[in-house]
Amino acid sequence: MKILIVGSEMSPLVKTGGLGDVLGSLPAALRKLGNDVRMFLPYYRIIDKQKPRTQTIISEASLNMPTGKTEYQVELLLDKNSSIGQFLIVNDIYFGREGIYFNPATNSDYVDNDERYAFFCRAILDCIQKQNWQPDIIHLNDWHTSLIAVYLKTNEKNNKFFEATKTVLTIHNMAYQGKFDKERFELLGLPDALVQSEGPMESNGQTNFLKGGISFSDKIVTVSQTYAREIQNDQGCGLESQLKKRVKDLSGIINGVDYSVWNPNKDKHIFANYRISNLSGKKVNKIELLNEIGLPVRSQVPLIGMVTRLVEQKGIALILESAQKLFENDIQMVVLGTGEKRLEHELAALSNQYPDKLKTFFKFDEVLAHKIEAASDIFLMPSMFEPCGLNQMYSLKYGTPPVVHKVGGLADTVREFDTETGEGNGFLFDKFNSKSMLAALNRAIQLYQKKRSWTKLMKNGMKLDLSWNKSAREYHTLFENLLSGG
């Protein structure tokens, strides 16, 4: 199959969350299954600063946008380690900015994000026609690329170049939908009927890119089976009815982990490598990290790790609410992440209150994230909702049992440890409140003192294969069935 994957992020070039990790790994996994895979990404300034080796594929091209003729170039990323054609759409007006989606100068999203990603989608369709490369499948990711499905079913519906092309939209998080003022809709160059009341791109009086993708894509995937059910009910963020209309075309495929990056036996970022047959390096990582971050070295006390965005979704409020009871326990904790300034300030105050128990780092630091995974005894993910989650899967591989809220991908990958049978890989809580979270944490803290059971728990997680192998095969099968009329 010829598979075109399009997205707004791709690790390691540009990443703000799990989307970047997924698009940094899935294309190669699909290529291993014998597919011809290409990928398109905007050429952001943050990428240009890294000075990647590229080859100009299209030096001069233009699109007739509603605002006038708009120029673009296409660069092919030259990566000797990749067999994927990775193409970068160059336009400095739209992408040569300091931020990706967010304007640091105004502390808000770019007001023209609708126009920026509409241009990106149209440039991709224009480029592949110029290259005469006809994809069987165009795999869209989140609202940023949803317009491709809309353009194909409207403006391009009579274009024979695309008559056999099918679209699959993966929704990584329903909370981000690409909502814009309807007065700006004309900038997209689409029929006005799409944003009439209850139209396929209208939601609560706004233009909604994700709704357009849901309406026009041939198949819809989200990133876990549980989340696929949740978004038809209380987690649909206003698009529940639209998703229920497409229920026959909706499925859940859990994301995978790139074990060439996240593997304690190979990880170049951690202090000492270790594996399931020799866990001694785990203790070394803990001691070294405690020294590095300035917590007292107390190797017999459980270290709880968190690497997360500091936003409401991630359950930070539960930690703040339960702080007094939480830190009555003989524990230590390290938190890494950025997000809402209010939450950062409250966590910083908590760190000052418990200086020997809590350290906080408000930044993006990939190396420190790896160190925390390797050094921690317990990994905490109290998310209000979590479409898939990757850190709980990283943690399992690193022998760091997760404590998670039983939602989305967390529910699909973590199983409560049973002390009698020795089965399970972590700890779950059902109700989203601090009492329920503390109960799960207390079960983990108590079991930590029972070294034989704890080692069994660690190894249960490390044995799991949550790589992209299985997930890529599921995508491959979905694509094949779609092309054959399924």
N, C-alpha and C positions, 0 to 999 in steps of 0.2 A: 504493500500500500504506500501511496504518497501521502504523508501526513504533515500538515503545516500547523505548527504550534505558535500561538501568538499570546503575548502577555506584556505586562508593564514592568515586570521585575525578573531578574534571573541571577541567582547566586553563582559565582562570587562577585559578578560585576556590580550589581545593584540589588539591595535587599532591605526591606523594612519589616518583613515578617515571614510567615510560613510559605506564602505564595512564591517568594524568591527561591526558597529551598526546593520547593516542588519543581519549579521550572528549571532549576539547575540540575535536576536528577532524572526526571521522567523522560525527556527527549532521548537521552543516551540509552535508557532501559528499553524504550520502544525500538531504537535502532538495533539493539542486540537481538531483537525478535525478527530481524530481517526487513524492516521497513525503511523506506527512504524518508528521512525526517529533516525538515527545515524549521527554523525558528526566527521570528521577528521580534525586535525589541527597540524602543526609542533610544537614540544615542544621547543620553543625558550628559550634562556637564560633569557629573560625578564619575561617569565612565571615562570621559575624555581626559580627566585629570590623572587617571591610572595609565594613560598612554598605551592602550592595547595595540598590538600589531593588527593592522587591517589592510584590506585591499579594496580599492574603489571599484564597485560593480556598476553603478550608475552614477555618473558625475553630474548630469543635468537632467532633471525631470520636473514637471510641474503639474499641478492639479487645478482645475477650475473650481475653486471653493466659492461659496456665496459672497465672501468678502473680496474676491478677486483671485487672480492667478497666484498660486503659492508654490515656491520651489522646494525641492528636496533632493537629497543624495542618498545613496545606499552603500554602506560599507560591509564587507564580509570580514568577520572576525577570524583572524589566523591563529588558531590554537592547535598546536601539534598533538595535544592529548584528546582532541575531540573529532569524532567522525560526523558530527552534526553540522549542517550549514547554518551558521548563526549570523543573521543579517541585522544591521543597525540602520534605522531610519534617521537621517540627519536633517534637522531643521533647527537652527540656532534660536529663531524667534520663539518656537514652542518648547524646545527641550534644552536649550543652552542656558538654563537658569540654575540658581544656587540650590533650590529644592527640587524634589521630584513631584509630589502632589501639593506640597505645603510651602507657602511663601514665608520664609523666616523673617522677612522685613515687616510683614503685617500680622504675623502669628495666626495665619488662617490659610485655608485652601486657596489655590489660585482661582480667581473668579472665572477664568476662561478654560478650566479643565474640560468642559464639554467640547469646546472647539479644538483643543489640543488633541484629545483622544479620537474625536471624529476624523481629524486630519490623519492621525496615525492609522486608523482603520482603512481609510480610503487610499492612503499611500501603499499599504500592503497589497490591496487588491489590484492597484495599478501596477505595482512592481512585478508581481508574479505573472501578469499578462505580458509585460515587456520581456520577461525571461522565458515566456512560453512554457511555464512549469505549472501543470494543471493538478492541483491536489485532489485526492479522493476525499480526504477529511480535513476540515479546518477545525482545530481544537481551540476554542475560545476560553479565556480565563477571566472571570469576574467582569464587572461593569465596564472596565476600560476598553475591552475588545468586543463587548456584546453587540455594538453597532454593525459589525461585519455581517452577522446573521440578518440584521434588519436591512442593510443595503442589498444583500443577495436576494432577499425575497421581495424587494420593492424596486429600487433603481436598476438593479442588475438582473431582474427576473427573466428578461428576454435575451440575455447575453449567453450565447451558446458555449462560451469558454467555461462557464460555471455550471452548465446544465446537469453534470453528473456529480458535482461537489456537494457533500453533506457537511453539516455543522454540528458540533457537540460543544455545549457550554458547561464548564465546570464552575460551580459556585463555591468559593472558598470561605465566604462569610457573608451571610444575608444582611448583616448590619451595614454593609457598604454597598450602596445601590447606584450611585451616580445620579443624584437628584439635582435638577437645575430649573431655573426660572423659565416658564413656558415662553416668555417674550424673547428668549434667546434661541428658541427651537429653529428658527429660520437659518441659523448659522450651520446647521447640520446638513442642509440640502436634501431634506426628506419630505414626503407628502404631509400636508397639514393634518390630514385625517388621523394620523397616528397619535396625535395628542388631543384629539377631541375628548369630551367627557367619557371616561371608562374605556378609552382607546388602548391599543396595545402598548403604547409608551407613556400613558398618562396615569399618574397616581397622586391623589390628593392635591390636584391643581398644579402639579409639577411635571416636567419631563423626567422620565425615569429610565435610564439606560439599561439597568438590569432587567426591568420588566420587559423591555424590548427584546433582550436576549432570550428570556424565558418564553416570550410569545412566538419568536421566529426560529429558534434553533431546532434542529431535527431531534436531538436528544439532549437531556439535561442530566448532569452528574453532580452530586455533592460529595463531600470528602469523608463521609462515614455513613453506614447504613442507619444508625440511630438518628443522625442529624437529618437524613433524608425524610424520616418520619416526623421529626420535631418541627421542621420548617413548614409542614402542611398544617400545623396546629399553632402552638404558642410561640414558636421561634421564627415565624415567617416574616416578621418585621413589616407587616402590612400587605404582603404579597401571598398570603396563604391561599386565597381563593384562586389566584392565577396558577399557583403550583398544583392545586388539586385538579384543575382542568387538564394539566399535563401529567397526571400521576402515572399513566401508562408509559410515558417516556422518561420518567424520573427514576434514577437509581443512585445508590451510594457505593463509592469505592474508596476505601481507606487509603490515605497517603502512605508512601513507603519511606524508609530511611536509607540514606546513602552511607553504607558502612565503610566506604573508602575514606569518609570524612569523620563519621561518628563511630569510632571503634576503639575501646581502651587499649587494645593490643597493638594498634598502629598509630594512635593519635600523637601527632608531633607537638601539640600545644600543651600537653600535661607534663607533670613533673616526673612521673614514672609510669611506664606501660605495665599492664597486667591483663590476665585472662582468667577464664573460669577455672582452670586447673591450678592457678597460682594467683591468689588474691592479695599477696603481700604488698604489691604496688599501690593498692587502694589506700592502705594506711599511710604510705609515704605521701601520697597526694594530699591527704587530709592534713597531716602535720605541716607540710610545706605551704599549703594555702592559708592555714591559720596564721602562720608566721608572716606571710606576705600581706595579709589584710589587717593584721594587728589584733587578732583575737587570741586570748590565752590558749596555749596548747593543752587541751584536755581530751585526749584521744578516746577516753571511755565515755564521753558525753556525746550523744547524737548531734550531728551537724545537719541542719535542715537548709536546703538550698532552694532558691527561686530565681529563675531567669524568665522575665516576663515583660510585657508592655504594662505600664502602670496606668491602667484605665479601669473603669467601673466593671467592664466585662470580666476581668481577671480575678475578681473577688478580693481585691485589696482591702475593701471595707471590712471584710470578715476578720482579717488580721488586726486591723486597728481596733475593732470593737472588742476583740477577745484578748488584747495585748496583756492585760494584767494577769489573767488566768494562764495564758500561753507561757509567759516568761516566769511564772511560778515553778514551771518544770525545770529540771536540770538539763537545759538544752543550749545550743548555740545556733545562730541563723545568719545566712548571708543572702542578700537580695540584690540582683542586678537588673536594671532596666530603666527606661525613660517613658515619659507620658505626661499625665496631667500634673501641673505644678502643685496643685493643692495636695495631691497624694504624695508627691515627692517631699513636700514640706512636712507632712504629718509623719511619714516614715523616718525622715531625718530627725525629727523631734523624738521619736521612739528610740532611735539609735543612740541619741544623747542620754536618754533616760536609762537605757540598758547597755552601757558601753562595752561590757565584757560578754554580752550575749548576742548582740545584733550589729552587723555591719551592712551599710547600704551603699550602692554605687549607681549613680544616676547617669548612665552613659551606655552607648552601644560598644561592646567590647567582645569580639568573637573569641579571642584567646581566653579571656576570663570566663566566658560562658563554658568553654570546654573544661577549664580547671574546676569550676563549680560542680559540673556533672560528675567528674571523676572523684572529687574530694568529699562530696556530701554523702551522708548516710541515708537521708530521706529527701525526696523531692516533693515540694508542695505545689499543687495546681488546683486552687479552689474556685475555678472559673464559674461564673454564672451560667454561661453557655460556652461550648467549645466545639466548633464544627468538626475538627479532627484532632488538633494538638499534635505536636511533634516532640516536645520536650519530655513527655511521659515515655515516649518510645526510645528517645536517646537514653533516658534514665535507666530503663530496663536493661539496655545493652551494657551500661556502665555499672550494673549491680547496685543501683541506687533506687530502692523501692519507692514508687510514687504514692502519695496520698492525694486523691482526686475527688471532685464532685462527679457524681454518676450521671453525666450528660454527654451527648455527642460521641466524638471519637474516644473520649476518655472512658466511657462505658463500654466501648467496643474493644478496647485494648488492655484494660486493667481488670484483674479478677481478685476478689477479696481472698486473702491468705487464710487457709483453714489449718489451724494448729494440729488438728487430729489427723487429717489426711496428708498434710504437707503440700497441698496443692494451692495454687494461686500465686500472684506476683505483686500484690500491693494492697492498698486499703481505699475503700470508697465510702462516701457519705451521700445520702439520698436527698436531704433537705438543704436548701441553700440558706443556711444560717450558721452563726458562729458556734452555737452549741453542738450542732451536728459535725462541723469541721473539727472542733476540739476533741470530740469523742473518737473520731477516726485517727487523729494525730496521737491521742493517748494510747490507742491500741498499738500503734507503730512504736511509740517510745517504750512501752512496756515490753514488747516483743524484742526490741533491740538488746535488752539485757539477757535474753536467752540465745546465746551465741550459736548453738547448733541449729535452732529453728531459723534464726536470722540468716545464717549462711545458706540454708536450704532455700529461703525466700529469695535471696540475691541470685542464686544460681538458676532458679526457675525463670527469672526475667532474662538473664543473660543467654539462656538456651533458645529463646524465641527467635524466629526469623521474621522480622518485620521489614525486610528489605523491599526494594522496588520490584523484585522479580515477580511476586504474586500480583501486585497491583497493576504493573504494566501489562501482564497477561490478561487481566480483567478488562483494561482499556482496549487492548488489541482485539479481544473477542467482541466487545461492544461495537467497535468500529467495523469489524467484519460483518457482524449481523446487520448493522445499519445499511451497509453497502449491498447486502444481499436481500434487502427488503424487510428485515426483521425489526 
